[in-house]
């Protein structure tokens, strides 16, 4: 598991087999555009790219059904 952001519980591995690196856990806002309305894109000043080496934004506007 690489390059993830966790804003809730922290990244845990009870199985002791998870290979996790370059993840970032925060209790604060990671810089999402509008979480409540489902816009999970990142603001231009989001901390995620600064905190996770090699982070590549997910292009949510290119997912899902298209006309």
C-alpha positions as CSV (number, residue, x, y, z in Angstrom):
1,X,0.0,0.0,0.0
2,X,1.7,3.2,-1.2
3,X,0.9,6.9,-1.6
4,X,-2.4,7.0,0.4
5,X,-3.9,9.6,2.7
6,X,-5.8,8.6,5.8
7,X,-7.8,11.2,7.7
8,X,-9.6,9.0,10.2
9,X,-8.0,6.1,12.1
10,X,-4.4,6.0,11.0
11,X,-2.9,3.2,8.9
12,X,-2.9,0.0,10.8
13,X,-1.7,-3.5,10.0
14,X,-3.1,-6.1,12.4
15,X,-2.1,-8.9,10.0
16,X,1.6,-7.9,10.1
17,X,1.9,-8.6,6.3
18,X,1.1,-5.1,4.9
19,X,4.0,-3.4,3.2
20,X,3.2,0.2,3.6
21,X,5.3,3.2,2.6
22,X,5.0,6.8,1.5
23,X,1.6,7.2,3.2
24,X,0.4,10.1,5.2
25,X,-2.1,10.1,8.1
26,X,-3.6,13.4,9.2
27,X,-6.5,14.5,11.3
28,X,-6.7,17.8,9.4
29,X,-8.1,18.6,5.9
30,X,-5.7,17.2,3.3
31,X,-6.9,19.8,0.8
32,X,-9.9,18.3,-0.9
33,X,-12.0,20.7,-3.0
34,X,-15.4,19.9,-1.5
35,X,-15.6,16.7,0.5
36,X,-19.3,17.2,1.5
37,X,-20.4,17.5,-2.1
38,X,-18.3,14.6,-3.3
39,X,-15.6,16.6,-5.1
40,X,-12.5,14.8,-3.9
41,X,-10.1,16.6,-6.2
42,X,-7.3,18.5,-4.6
43,X,-7.0,22.3,-4.1
44,X,-3.9,23.9,-5.7
45,X,-2.5,24.5,-2.2
46,X,-3.3,20.9,-0.9
47,X,-0.6,19.4,1.4
48,X,-0.9,15.9,0.0
49,X,1.6,16.3,-2.9
50,X,4.1,17.9,-0.4
51,X,3.7,15.1,2.2
52,X,3.7,12.0,-0.1
53,X,6.7,11.6,-2.4
54,X,5.7,10.9,-6.0
55,X,2.0,11.5,-5.3
56,X,-0.1,11.5,-8.5
57,X,-3.6,13.1,-8.2
58,X,-6.6,11.0,-9.1
59,X,-8.5,12.5,-11.9
60,X,-12.0,12.0,-10.5
61,X,-13.6,14.0,-13.3
62,X,-12.5,11.2,-15.7
63,X,-14.2,8.4,-13.7
64,X,-17.7,7.1,-13.8
65,X,-20.4,7.1,-16.4
66,X,-19.9,9.3,-19.4
67,X,-22.3,10.6,-22.0
